[in-house]
Amino acid sequence: MSSENNNMGTLDTKRPNFDELITKIAKYTLEFEPKNDLAYETARNCLIDTIGCGLLALKYPQCTKLLGPSVSGAEFRPLGAKIFGTSYQLEPIRAAFNVGAMVRWLDFNDTWLAAEWGHPSDNLGAIWALGDYISRKNISEGKKPLKVKDILKAMIKAHEIQGILALDNCFNKVGLDHVLLVRIASSAVSCAMLGGNLDEIKSAVSHAFVDGGALRCYRHAPNTGSRKSWAAGDASSRGVDLALKALSAEMGYPSALSANFWGFEDVKMKGQKLTIPQDFSSYVMENILFKISFPAEFHAQTAVECAMILHEEVKNRIDNIKKIIITTQESGHRIINKVGTLANPADRDHCIQYMVAVPLIYGRLTADDYEDNIASDERIDKLRALMTCEVDDRYTKEYLEPSKRSIANAVQVFFKDGSSTNKIEVEYPIGHKRRRVEGIPLLEEKFKASIASKLSPKKCQILESICFNQSKIESIDFNKFSDLFAL
């Protein structure tokens, strides 16, 4: 017997029951039927916004160099999933990576903030890939394709799994990246989409936990880099892969979470048990945060709004600024409060000081403003050096309150002559549920601009007539919907 087996002691051939949380995730994925019209309406807006984010990313060679088949010629026609805004048609694992990388590239897709944070629409990589593949395969076998409503239902569930797991469990405090939640949600939903039963979904989810988690080092200095833009694509594609393995009767691991010493909770969470404070339903989709105005890390969204408000007052007094005080929440202070040199665009869009300096100077913040030609403006780093980032305990408290979930920031500028601006405070960003009436028309304009950047005017007109009509979009065959976005 090997020394490893000796260390393990007597082997028990009786496998335990699946951990309760794994079972809850699997049962929810298989059995829950969303009933709330608000959930489907929000999912429609999420779908079109996420597609739009992916189309905008195709402008950037750092993104497009990663797309396409795994090796030249390895496309999958006619059954493969079409990658919107491109001519690619790929098998579902690779397709999930393509879509996931595109939609996450610009940090412009929806967001969920709690003890952990993340971007639940990252799961569209897996959902789009399988939705298109299943639809085309069904047609080839004389069966009906999926409808877009089926895709919206899968999105509601993936959002819920990722978001509810984030409410009480802070993975970043133990050094893990939030994309592990994408892998878990994508594994569960992918397995269900492919026809998996309860045991198979539990198996897929257990494998997602066994995988452990990606390190956050690529999101933080001195290692900040572009992996943070494709990590979610990697996670969603892995979710598809694990689902397919589970469907091939690959065994699951019932105590993947709770196993003494070897389980996820002991190894990755340092002994902390994973908990959920409420049942899975459609809460997360209904309360999702849209990034509408700025491609920026969400903890800074309201700080950018404050800076935009101040622009007219300070734009001609930049050289006379003595100090700038940014007031934020604890989470924002911890992850995007950066001093010193910013190495690349991936570093800049996670620096609250940079994201405040640019709109103070230019009156805007776009994806292009993270590039070297803008970052070389010496005024930006001069303003950054004058900034102090402080935490307001009320902001932190209301950030976590279920009835509020604010993401408050304030900015005040002080001048050398002793004068100052007012302290400009914004508690809820324009993409918040409390600002839906104001935000959705702007979200639709964002989508129009996104599709116009890649598709013909005729296709754009057709898409607008479908995408802004709930009943029309829900009833269309998903493969036909996908065809409209392909080149």
Backbone hydrogen bonds, N-H to C=O, Kabsch-Sander energy under -0.5 kcal/mol:
donor,donor_aa,acceptor,acceptor_aa,energy
6,N,2,S,-2.0
7,N,3,S,-2.2
8,M,4,E,-1.3
9,G,5,N,-0.9
9,G,6,N,-0.6
13,T,11,L,-0.6
15,R,13,T,-0.7
19,D,254,P,-2.8
23,T,19,D,-2.2
24,K,20,E,-2.5
25,I,21,L,-2.3
26,A,22,I,-2.2
27,K,23,T,-2.9
28,Y,24,K,-2.4
29,T,25,I,-2.4
30,L,26,A,-2.2
31,E,27,K,-2.8
32,F,28,Y,-2.1
40,Y,36,N,-1.5
41,E,37,D,-2.7
42,T,38,L,-2.6
43,A,39,A,-2.2
44,R,40,Y,-2.1
45,N,41,E,-2.0
46,C,42,T,-2.5
47,L,43,A,-2.8
48,I,44,R,-2.4
49,D,45,N,-2.1
50,T,46,C,-2.6
51,I,47,L,-2.3
52,G,48,I,-2.2
53,C,49,D,-2.2
54,G,50,T,-1.9
55,L,51,I,-2.3
56,L,52,G,-2.1
57,A,53,C,-1.4
58,L,54,G,-0.7
58,L,55,L,-0.9
59,K,56,L,-1.4
60,Y,57,A,-2.1
63,C,60,Y,-1.7
64,T,60,Y,-2.1
65,K,61,P,-2.2
66,L,63,C,-1.9
67,L,64,T,-1.1
74,A,71,V,-2.2
75,E,73,G,-1.0
76,F,89,Q,-2.7
80,G,76,F,-2.6
81,A,90,L,-2.8
83,I,88,Y,-2.0
84,F,82,K,-0.7
85,G,485,F,-3.2
86,T,83,I,-1.8
90,L,81,A,-2.4
95,A,91,E,-2.6
96,A,92,P,-2.2
97,F,93,I,-1.4
98,N,94,R,-2.3
99,V,95,A,-2.6
100,G,96,A,-2.5
101,A,97,F,-2.8
102,M,98,N,-2.2
103,V,99,V,-2.5
104,R,100,G,-1.1
105,W,101,A,-1.1
105,W,102,M,-0.7
107,D,104,R,-1.5
111,T,289,L,-2.8
112,W,118,G,-2.6
114,A,116,E,-1.4
115,A,166,A,-0.7
115,A,167,L,-0.9
116,E,166,A,-2.1
118,G,112,W,-1.6
122,D,119,H,-2.6
123,N,120,P,-1.8
124,L,121,S,-1.9
125,G,122,D,-1.6
127,I,123,N,-2.2
128,W,124,L,-3.2
129,A,125,G,-1.8
130,L,126,A,-2.4
131,G,127,I,-2.5
132,D,128,W,-2.5
133,Y,129,A,-2.1
134,I,130,L,-3.2
135,S,131,G,-1.8
136,R,132,D,-2.4
137,K,133,Y,-2.6
138,N,134,I,-2.9
139,I,135,S,-2.1
140,S,136,R,-1.8
141,E,137,K,-1.1
141,E,138,N,-0.8
142,G,139,I,-1.6
143,K,138,N,-3.4
148,V,476,I,-2.1
149,K,474,E,-1.7
150,D,147,K,-0.9
151,I,147,K,-1.1
152,L,148,V,-2.4
153,K,149,K,-2.3
154,A,150,D,-2.0
155,M,151,I,-2.3
156,I,152,L,-2.4
157,K,153,K,-1.8
158,A,154,A,-2.5
159,H,155,M,-2.8
160,E,156,I,-2.0
161,I,157,K,-2.5
162,Q,158,A,-2.3
163,G,159,H,-2.9
164,I,160,E,-2.8
165,L,161,I,-1.7
166,A,162,Q,-0.9
167,L,163,G,-0.6
167,L,164,I,-1.0
168,D,164,I,-0.5
169,N,165,L,-0.7
170,C,168,D,-0.7
171,F,169,N,-1.0
174,V,171,F,-1.5
175,G,172,N,-1.6
176,L,171,F,-2.2
177,D,214,A,-3.0
180,L,177,D,-1.6
181,L,178,H,-1.9
182,V,178,H,-0.6
183,R,179,V,-2.0
184,I,180,L,-2.0
185,A,181,L,-2.5
186,S,182,V,-3.0
187,S,183,R,-2.1
188,A,184,I,-2.0
189,V,185,A,-2.6
190,S,186,S,-2.4
191,C,187,S,-2.0
192,A,188,A,-1.9
193,M,189,V,-2.7
194,L,190,S,-1.9
195,G,192,A,-1.8
196,G,191,C,-2.9
201,I,197,N,-2.4
202,K,198,L,-2.4
203,S,199,D,-2.2
204,A,200,E,-2.4
205,V,201,I,-2.6
206,S,202,K,-2.4
207,H,203,S,-2.1
208,A,204,A,-1.7
209,F,205,V,-1.7
210,V,206,S,-2.4
211,D,207,H,-1.9
212,G,209,F,-1.9
216,R,175,G,-1.9
218,Y,215,L,-0.6
219,R,216,R,-2.7
220,H,217,C,-1.2
223,N,220,H,-1.9
225,G,218,Y,-2.3
228,K,225,G,-1.6
229,S,226,S,-2.0
230,W,226,S,-0.7
230,W,227,R,-1.1
231,A,227,R,-1.9
234,D,230,W,-2.0
235,A,231,A,-2.1
236,S,232,A,-2.8
237,S,233,G,-2.1
238,R,234,D,-1.9
239,G,235,A,-1.8
240,V,236,S,-1.6
241,D,237,S,-2.2
242,L,238,R,-2.8
243,A,239,G,-2.0
244,L,240,V,-2.3
245,K,241,D,-1.9
246,A,242,L,-2.4
247,L,243,A,-2.1
248,S,244,L,-0.7
248,S,245,K,-0.9
249,A,246,A,-1.4
250,E,245,K,-1.7
256,A,253,Y,-1.8
259,A,255,S,-2.5
262,W,260,N,-2.0
263,G,259,A,-2.3
264,F,256,A,-3.1
265,E,257,L,-2.1
267,V,263,G,-2.9
268,K,264,F,-2.4
269,M,264,F,-1.4
271,G,265,E,-2.5
272,Q,269,M,-1.6
286,E,282,S,-1.9
287,N,283,Y,-1.3
287,N,284,V,-0.5
288,I,285,M,-1.1
289,L,111,T,-2.1
290,F,288,I,-0.6
290,F,431,G,-2.1
292,I,290,F,-0.9
296,A,294,F,-1.7
297,E,349,D,-1.5
300,A,297,E,-2.1
301,Q,298,F,-1.5
304,V,300,A,-2.3
305,E,301,Q,-1.9
306,C,302,T,-2.2
307,A,303,A,-2.2
308,M,304,V,-2.4
309,I,305,E,-2.0
310,L,306,C,-1.7
311,H,307,A,-1.1
313,E,310,L,-0.6
314,V,310,L,-1.8
315,K,311,H,-2.6
317,R,314,V,-2.6
320,N,317,R,-1.6
321,I,318,I,-1.3
322,K,414,F,-2.8
323,K,414,F,-1.7
324,I,386,L,-2.2
325,I,412,Q,-2.5
326,I,324,I,-0.6
326,I,388,T,-3.1
327,T,325,I,-0.5
327,T,410,A,-2.8
328,T,390,E,-3.0
333,H,329,Q,-2.5
334,R,330,E,-2.1
335,I,331,S,-2.0
336,I,332,G,-2.3
337,N,333,H,-0.6
338,K,336,I,-1.1
343,A,341,T,-0.6
347,D,344,N,-1.1
348,R,344,N,-1.9
349,D,345,P,-2.1
350,H,347,D,-1.1
351,C,348,R,-1.5
352,I,336,I,-3.4
355,M,351,C,-2.3
356,V,352,I,-1.1
357,A,353,Q,-2.5
358,V,354,Y,-2.1
360,L,356,V,-1.7
361,I,357,A,-2.0
362,Y,358,V,-3.5
363,G,358,V,-0.5
363,G,359,P,-1.3
369,D,366,T,-1.2
370,Y,367,A,-1.5
371,E,368,D,-1.5
374,I,371,E,-1.0
375,A,371,E,-2.4
376,S,372,D,-1.8
377,D,374,I,-2.2
378,E,376,S,-0.6
380,I,377,D,-1.7
381,D,377,D,-0.7
382,K,378,E,-1.8
383,L,379,R,-2.4
384,R,380,I,-2.4
385,A,381,D,-2.0
386,L,382,K,-0.6
386,L,383,L,-1.1
387,M,384,R,-1.4
388,T,324,I,-2.6
390,E,326,I,-3.2
390,E,388,T,-0.6
392,D,328,T,-2.5
393,D,391,V,-0.6
396,T,392,D,-1.9
397,K,393,D,-2.5
398,E,394,R,-2.8
399,Y,395,Y,-1.6
400,L,396,T,-0.9
400,L,397,K,-0.7
401,E,397,K,-0.8
404,K,401,E,-1.7
405,R,398,E,-0.7
405,R,401,E,-2.0
406,S,398,E,-1.6
407,I,427,E,-2.2
409,N,426,V,-1.9
410,A,327,T,-2.1
411,V,424,I,-2.3
412,Q,325,I,-1.9
414,F,323,K,-3.0
415,F,419,S,-3.0
416,K,320,N,-2.8
418,G,415,F,-1.6
421,T,413,V,-2.6
424,I,411,V,-2.4
424,I,422,N,-0.9
425,E,423,K,-0.6
426,V,409,N,-2.5
432,H,429,P,-2.2
435,R,432,H,-1.9
436,R,433,K,-1.5
439,G,435,R,-2.6
440,I,436,R,-2.9
442,L,438,E,-0.6
443,L,439,G,-2.3
444,E,440,I,-2.5
445,E,441,P,-1.7
446,K,442,L,-2.3
447,F,443,L,-2.1
448,K,444,E,-2.3
449,A,445,E,-2.3
450,S,446,K,-1.9
451,I,447,F,-2.6
452,A,448,K,-2.0
453,S,449,A,-0.9
453,S,450,S,-0.7
454,K,451,I,-1.3
455,L,451,I,-2.8
460,C,456,S,-2.6
461,Q,457,P,-2.2
462,I,458,K,-2.0
463,L,459,K,-2.9
464,E,460,C,-2.4
465,S,461,Q,-1.7
466,I,462,I,-1.3
467,C,463,L,-3.5
468,F,464,E,-1.5
469,N,466,I,-1.5
470,Q,468,F,-0.5
473,I,466,I,-0.5
473,I,469,N,-2.6
474,E,470,Q,-2.1
475,S,471,S,-1.3
476,I,472,K,-0.7
476,I,473,I,-0.6
478,F,146,L,-3.3
481,F,477,D,-2.1
482,S,478,F,-2.9
483,D,479,N,-2.1
484,L,480,K,-1.3
485,F,481,F,-0.5
485,F,482,S,-1.4
486,A,482,S,-0.6
486,A,483,D,-1.1
487,L,86,T,-2.7
